[in-house]
């Protein structure tokens, strides 16, 4: 009779999963607050939904991933930065409607579970959550042999936030004459990495640890720059009802496709090219591949990670609040009559 076949023989190590879970519990607890009613490891996470300080609380939810930026993490062994990016990306998405984060859930899937890698990933998640007073409430760590190559994995994040109904930001009040303010990005954030990797590695032949004089750092350092969270810069402003008319998180699709998501059907936003500094990484990629200007605009954020739309009467106030938060900003355009598009002037 042949030896009995165990689950571990099929590539799933339950003991490794248990070790990873214990580490996750410790890291997740560093994000807990008085609203958490459960522990990591239950079938569901529980969060107190009694929002005493809100007249009419509205929950805002979103989910996302970090795309092929993961390939850079695999190659460098730096697994805590892309998970931090995931939290920041999700926070910005719900912030665009005026919501502040309540709790975050993660999904991690890999072919062979590596407790050290999982620990690094969760460290990044916990760090991003702590910075934004967001609870890491739970998640799923799945070991799926045969589905992912050795050393590779995927992560996704799910966030729930809250905004009082009277403070919802949805762009419906945007009108001709309003002002578009751009908040700078740190780098690529989490978008355009398939093209970026092709340009840097396939076309230009760069190595990850190679210095690029135009960037002042290695290619790996540039590509792993964090996805900036704009909550610290905008947290005070979104409390002032009516001041911000629209917020557009500039992710995949760039300024061209993200700004129209918040516009009424009868207006455009005219963006003044040259009104903000284009980051060196974008100039270098354009030069390497001769990338058409239109493709650059539709693929990358080009140095603007969030667009704020306000009326001229509040422009000084918004600027003062951004200065107080030590957030750089640029006046990049205005709202004009149109058909829900972005035009460059």
C-alpha positions in Angstrom: 0.0 0.0 0.0 1.4 3.4 -0.9 1.9 6.1 1.7 -1.2 8.2 2.5 -1.4 11.5 0.7 -1.9 14.6 2.9 -3.0 18.1 2.0 0.6 19.3 2.4 1.6 16.9 -0.3 -0.7 18.8 -2.7 1.1 22.0 -1.8 -1.0 23.4 1.0 0.7 23.9 4.3 -1.9 24.5 7.0 0.8 24.9 9.7 2.4 27.7 7.7 -1.0 29.3 7.3 -1.5 29.2 11.1 1.9 30.8 11.7 1.0 33.6 9.2 -2.3 34.1 10.9 -0.7 34.7 14.3 1.5 37.4 12.8 -1.4 39.0 11.0 -3.4 39.1 14.3 -0.6 41.1 16.0 -0.2 43.5 13.2 -4.0 44.0 12.7 -4.5 44.7 16.4 -2.2 47.8 16.1 -5.0 49.4 14.0 -7.9 48.5 16.2 -10.1 51.2 18.0 -13.1 51.2 20.2 -15.4 50.4 17.3 -14.0 47.0 16.7 -16.2 44.2 18.2 -14.3 41.1 17.0 -10.9 39.5 16.7 -8.9 38.5 13.6 -9.7 34.8 12.9 -13.5 34.8 13.1 -15.8 34.2 10.2 -16.5 37.9 9.9 -15.2 41.2 11.3 -17.6 43.2 13.4 -17.5 47.0 13.6 -19.8 49.3 15.6 -22.1 51.1 13.2 -23.5 53.6 15.7 -22.3 56.9 14.2 -23.5 59.3 16.9 -21.7 62.3 15.4 -23.5 62.0 12.0 -27.0 63.1 11.2 -27.4 60.8 8.2 -24.4 58.5 7.8 -23.8 57.1 4.3 -21.4 54.2 3.9 -19.0 54.4 0.9 -17.2 51.2 -0.2 -14.5 50.4 -2.8 -12.1 47.7 -3.8 -8.9 47.7 -5.8 -5.5 46.1 -6.5 -2.1 47.4 -7.4 -1.7 45.9 -10.9 1.7 44.9 -12.3 3.6 47.0 -9.8 3.6 43.7 -8.0 6.2 42.5 -10.5 8.6 45.1 -9.1 7.9 43.8 -5.6 8.6 40.2 -6.6 11.9 41.2 -8.2 13.1 43.4 -5.3 11.8 41.4 -2.4 10.2 44.5 -1.0 6.7 43.4 -0.1 5.5 46.1 2.4 5.4 49.0 0.0 2.9 47.7 -2.5 0.5 46.8 0.3 0.8 50.3 1.7 0.0 51.6 -1.8 -3.1 49.4 -1.8 -4.5 51.1 1.3 -3.6 54.6 0.1 -5.3 53.9 -3.3 -8.5 52.7 -1.7 -8.6 55.6 0.8 -8.3 58.1 -2.1 -11.1 56.4 -4.0 -13.6 56.9 -1.2 -12.2 60.3 -0.3 -13.3 61.4 -3.7 -16.9 61.3 -2.4 -16.0 62.9 0.9 -15.8 59.8 3.0 -13.3 59.0 5.7 -12.2 55.4 6.1 -13.6 53.1 8.8 -12.2 49.7 8.1 -10.2 47.8 5.5 -10.2 44.1 4.4 -7.4 42.4 2.4 -7.1 39.4 0.1 -3.7 37.8 -0.4 -3.3 34.8 -2.7 -0.1 32.9 -3.4 1.0 29.5 -4.8 3.1 28.5 -1.7 2.4 30.4 1.5 5.4 32.2 2.8 4.8 33.5 6.3 7.7 36.0 6.0 6.3 37.5 2.8 2.7 37.6 4.2 4.1 39.3 7.3 5.7 42.0 5.2 2.5 42.5 3.2 0.4 42.9 6.3 3.0 45.3 7.8 2.4 47.6 4.9 -1.4 47.3 5.2 -1.3 48.0 8.9 1.0 51.0 8.4 -1.3 52.5 5.9 -4.3 51.9 8.0 -2.8 53.3 11.2 -1.8 56.5 9.4 -5.4 57.1 8.4 -7.1 55.9 11.6 -8.6 53.0 9.6 -9.0 49.5 11.1 -7.5 46.5 9.4 -10.6 44.4 10.3 -9.9 41.1 8.6 -9.1 39.4 5.3 -8.2 36.2 3.5 -4.9 34.6 2.9 -5.2 31.8 0.3 -2.7 29.2 -0.7 -3.3 28.0 -4.2 -0.6 25.7 -5.6 -0.4 25.6 -9.3 -2.1 28.9 -9.9 0.7 31.3 -9.1 4.4 30.9 -10.0 6.9 30.5 -7.2 7.5 33.8 -5.4 4.4 35.5 -6.9 1.1 36.5 -5.4 -1.8 38.8 -5.8 -3.4 41.2 -3.3 -6.6 43.1 -3.3 -8.1 45.6 -0.8 -11.7 46.4 0.2 -12.5 49.5 2.1 -15.6 51.0 3.8 -15.8 54.6 4.9 -18.5 57.0 6.0 -19.7 60.5 5.0 -22.7 62.4 6.3 -25.2 62.7 3.5 -25.1 66.5 3.6 -21.3 66.4 3.0 -21.3 64.0 0.0 -19.0 65.2 -2.8 -20.3 64.0 -6.1 -19.6 66.8 -8.6 -23.2 67.6 -9.2 -22.7 71.3 -8.2 -19.8 71.9 -10.5 -20.4 74.8 -12.9 -18.7 77.0 -15.4 -16.1 79.2 -13.8 -15.0 76.8 -11.1 -11.3 76.2 -10.5 -9.4 73.0 -10.9 -6.5 72.5 -8.4 -4.0 69.7 -8.8 -2.3 68.0 -5.9 1.1 66.5 -6.9 1.7 62.8 -7.1 4.9 61.1 -5.8 5.5 59.1 -8.9 3.6 56.5 -10.9 1.5 55.6 -7.8 -0.1 52.3 -8.9 -0.9 52.8 -12.6 0.8 52.4 -15.9 3.3 49.8 -14.8 2.9 47.5 -17.7 4.0 50.3 -20.0 6.7 51.5 -17.6 8.2 48.1 -17.2 8.3 47.6 -21.0 10.0 51.0 -21.5 12.6 50.7 -18.7 13.5 47.0 -19.0 12.6 45.8 -22.5 13.3 49.0 -24.5 16.0 50.8 -22.5 17.5 47.6 -20.9 17.8 49.1 -17.4 18.4 46.8 -14.4 16.4 47.3 -11.2 19.4 48.3 -9.2 20.8 50.6 -11.9 21.0 54.4 -11.2 19.3 56.7 -13.6 20.9 60.2 -13.5 17.6 61.8 -14.6 15.8 60.3 -11.6 18.5 60.7 -8.9 17.8 57.1 -7.7 17.7 53.5 -9.0 14.9 52.3 -11.2 13.6 50.1 -8.4 13.5 53.0 -6.0 11.6 55.1 -8.5 9.1 52.4 -9.4 8.5 51.6 -5.7 7.7 55.2 -4.7 4.5 55.1 -2.6 1.0 55.8 -3.8 0.3 59.0 -1.8 -2.8 59.2 0.4 -4.5 62.6 0.2 -6.6 62.2 3.3 -4.2 64.2 5.5 -4.3 67.1 3.0 -8.1 67.1 2.6 -9.4 65.8 5.9 -10.1 69.3 7.2 -11.5 70.6 3.9 -14.1 67.9 3.4 -15.6 68.9 6.8 -16.6 72.3 5.4 -19.9 71.6 3.7 -20.0 73.0 0.1 -16.4 74.1 -0.2 -15.2 71.3 -2.4 -17.5 70.5 -5.3 -15.6 67.7 -6.8 -12.6 65.4 -6.2 -11.0 63.2 -8.9 -8.4 60.5 -8.0 -6.1 60.4 -10.9 -5.5 56.7 -11.5 -5.5 54.5 -14.7 -6.7 56.7 -17.6 -4.9 59.8 -16.2 -6.5 63.2 -16.2 -8.3 62.5 -19.4 -10.6 59.8 -18.2 -10.8 60.4 -14.4 -11.9 64.0 -14.3 -15.0 63.4 -16.5 -16.2 60.8 -13.9 -17.2 63.7 -11.6 -18.5 66.3 -14.2 -22.1 67.2 -15.0 -23.0 66.6 -18.7 -22.9 70.3 -19.6 -19.3 71.2 -18.7 -15.7 70.5 -19.6 -12.5 71.1 -17.6 -9.9 73.1 -19.5 -6.4 72.0 -18.3 -3.5 74.4 -18.8 -0.5 72.3 -19.9 2.6 73.5 -18.2 0.8 74.7 -15.1 2.5 72.0 -12.9 5.9 70.4 -13.1 6.0 67.0 -14.9 8.0 64.5 -12.8 11.3 63.4 -14.3 10.2 59.7 -14.5 7.5 60.6 -17.0 9.8 62.7 -19.1 12.3 59.8 -19.1 9.7 57.3 -20.2 8.4 59.5 -23.0 12.0 59.9 -24.2 12.8 56.2 -24.0 9.9 55.0 -26.1 8.9 58.1 -28.1 5.5 57.6 -26.4 2.8 59.8 -28.1 1.6 62.7 -25.9 -1.9 61.3 -26.0 -0.8 58.0 -24.7 1.1 59.7 -21.8 -2.0 61.6 -20.9 -4.2 58.5 -20.9 -1.8 56.2 -19.1 0.0 58.1 -16.4 -0.9 60.7 -13.8 1.9 62.9 -15.1 2.6 64.4 -11.6 -1.0 65.1 -10.5 -2.6 62.5 -8.1 -5.8 64.3 -7.1 -7.8 67.1 -8.7 -9.9 69.4 -6.4 -12.7 71.5 -7.9 -13.9 74.5 -6.0 -15.6 77.8 -6.8 -13.5 81.0 -7.1 -15.0 82.4 -3.9 -13.5 79.5 -1.9 -10.1 79.4 -3.7 -8.2 81.4 -1.1 -9.7 79.3 1.7 -8.8 76.0 0.0 -5.3 77.3 -0.6 -4.9 78.3 3.0 -6.1 74.9 4.2 -3.8 73.1 1.9 -0.9 75.3 3.0 -1.8 74.5 6.6 -1.6 70.8 5.8 1.8 71.4 4.1 0.3 70.1 0.8 1.7 71.5 -2.4 -0.8 72.4 -5.0 -1.2 74.0 -8.5 -4.0 75.9 -10.2 -4.2 73.7 -13.3 -7.4 74.7 -15.0 -11.0 75.9 -15.0 -14.5 74.6 -15.7 -16.0 75.7 -19.0 -19.1 75.0 -21.1 -18.8 71.6 -22.7 -19.9 68.0 -22.9 -18.2 66.3 -20.0 -14.7 66.1 -21.3 -11.1 67.3 -20.5 -9.5 69.6 -23.0 -5.9 70.8 -22.9 -5.0 74.4 -23.6 
